Amino acid sequence: MRRIVAHQSRLQRDGTEAMSDEMLENLAARAGIATSWRDQTGADRRVSADSLRAILAALGLPAGRDDELRDSLRLLDADTARARFVAVRVNQPIDLAFSGRLPNGIEATLEDGTQCRIRPIEGAAGRLTLPGFATPGYHSLHLRGGDCVVAVAPERCVTFADLNDGAPGWGLAAQVYSLRSAHDCGVGDFGGVAALGSSAARLGADFLAISPVHALFGSTPDHYSPYSPSTRLFFNPLAADPALVFPEDFVRRAVAAADLGERIETLSGAPLIDWPAAHAAKHALFRALFDLLPQAEQYGDFKRFRDDASDLLKDFALFETLHGAHCADPARWDWRHWPKSLRRPGAAARKFAGAHAAELEFQIFLQWLVERSYGAAQRACRDAGMRAGLIADLAIGIDPAGAHAWARPDEVLQGLSIGAPPDYYSAEGQNWGLTGFSPRGLAAKSFSPFIDTLRANLRHSGGLRIDHVMGLSRLWLIPEGAGALDGAYVTYPAETLFRLTALESWRHRALIIGEDLGTLPMDFADALAAQGIAGMRVLRFERDAQGFRSPWGWSPQAAAMTSTHDMISTAGWWKGADLELETDRQQAEDIRAWDRGLLWAAFQQAGVASGERPAPADAAPVVDAALDFIARSPCAMKLVALEDAIASDVQPNVPGTTVEKPNWRHRFATPASALLDDSATRARLGRLGPPRQA
């Protein structure tokens, strides 16, 4: 009898476990978590139950017990019922959840204030279908249960062809910090951007893509990777150039007041960026400018900026001030280790703000200064003739210890890091140490965090490059403390995010580039093109088993590129300058020699090179041919890294390295205003198109 009872108990337990596993997988599927994935060998891998529970918990969906699973499923049902936001294309019927008797008409207010009454075209089984709107914008439906915002997007994003009457164009890609100016305190800024953009425009360029200028951590200058921002809503003050905002004599007075003359000269002439030293000098200059500001003609503009500061900006200024007060203690560098009362912008933080009002005003001044510098650089590019001007760069995520995660924790993923699953380059996968938006957090706030981010980065630019654009569809998320192998793909509301991107592109008349490198779903490139988002076709990645692909087969909707910031420049690649860290140097040299032959053969077949392959040390003709090669592609945009434009050996960032390489520290020896003056550089860029007529 005891054996029968034990057997029945085991069956019951096994049945309960099976039921729990089924409920767990059901909840994961409802929450958009893929329970399996395919590795680099083609093998299917299952996501462990522990990983699923950890990811679900981080999404605000506890899944440890059966009752929690049921409660979390109900939470998802409630999310759907509460939704008061929908994104559609122009003239697309609007499908809404609806309960009760169907109305004869629904009142609507268009974004421009026009009011109208809409008659439903269909309705059944708790759903209501309305005719679509013909005009893009954010329109409101006034329903019984509350207003619903309808974001109506155009069919696609604005493209460069739209801005250039259907004709192709070319531009440069530059790392802002690398651009040298006479008095830049040792780190490149928008003064260098304006100078480079103006000279590139005279040579015929229509756009200048720049590295991210997101706000980092103002009190810890040793955290200087532009792709690990504190927030993407505000900017790095080190990119500000006071000379773009104030008269020269006013800036000179500030330099003298801070006794910075000799220091600035020394730093401005250094071959590499010393981030702490540059930060100290530039902030001393900013303090002096702030002290003198009431005497400046620009004081009225600053006061209007300060008085109109949004809650987001005030919270950012407060975070920077709090962080400055705590970060000297390494144990309190991360806000999650601050006193509990200060871990949110609540009463204690507001009290702190009241006691440090002058410092908060200084932080707002820094944002005013960098905003005005950014705007001036864009105007310089456009005034010189560029069709688009600056193309900003949007990092994939934010530092979880930063301002955005502190001020708006409900918008971001807590306890999860963005990364990548294993591939042939990284057998253990990658953990980037960044967090990003929570899918549930986005929906709960009617996607305003994403909209705000797009607007912040399009405000002073003519375009936006979205890093890891696949992140609008799915991200590989890793539970805190786990390895990258323990992650899973989490889907995002891609349809909504792409539509909002198209709408903001339309509103700003700005083009969108999507970084679509790496392993992607088969149809993803076509989907991007249909959205009007230009993918990236990088010369050295465009290859198959036979060699490098002909440029004529590249997608017309993409941006043709010679290299990226994570790659060695074309000249450096030809010379083998990137092979020094290889464990088997001889094998790497042999592979490179073979690849040089394949590339030169591709150049010959395309008609951009002839004769024998140049020696490894003779890179200039290879760089010339590379620009000619992408120029022959049908791509609407040809985008050349500045390092390739001047045939430099430099690689801005070497992935997988930290102190081994001077990542994000390179500076060009020549001032930005003269970088393109060399006759060989001008001839090289002439392969992309003729100079602009004055």
HUFEN-V493584 format. One line per field, one symbol per residue. burial: 1 if it has 24 or more other C-alpha atoms within 12 Angstrom, else 0. A space follows every 50 residues. Layout:
burial=???
This chain:
burial=00000000000000000001101111110111111110000000001111 11111111111111000010011011001000111111110011111100 01000111110000000101001000011111101111111010000111 11111111111110000111111111111111111111111111111111 11111111111111111111101111111111111111111111110001 10111001011011001111011111111111111111111110000100 01000100000111111111111111100000111101000111100011 01100000111111111111111111111111011111111111111111 11111111111111111111110000001111111111111111111111 11111111111111111111111111111101111111111111111111 11111111111111111100000110111111111111111100000111 10011111111111111111111111110000000000100100110111 11100101100011010011111111111111111111111111111111 11111000000111111111111111000011111111101000
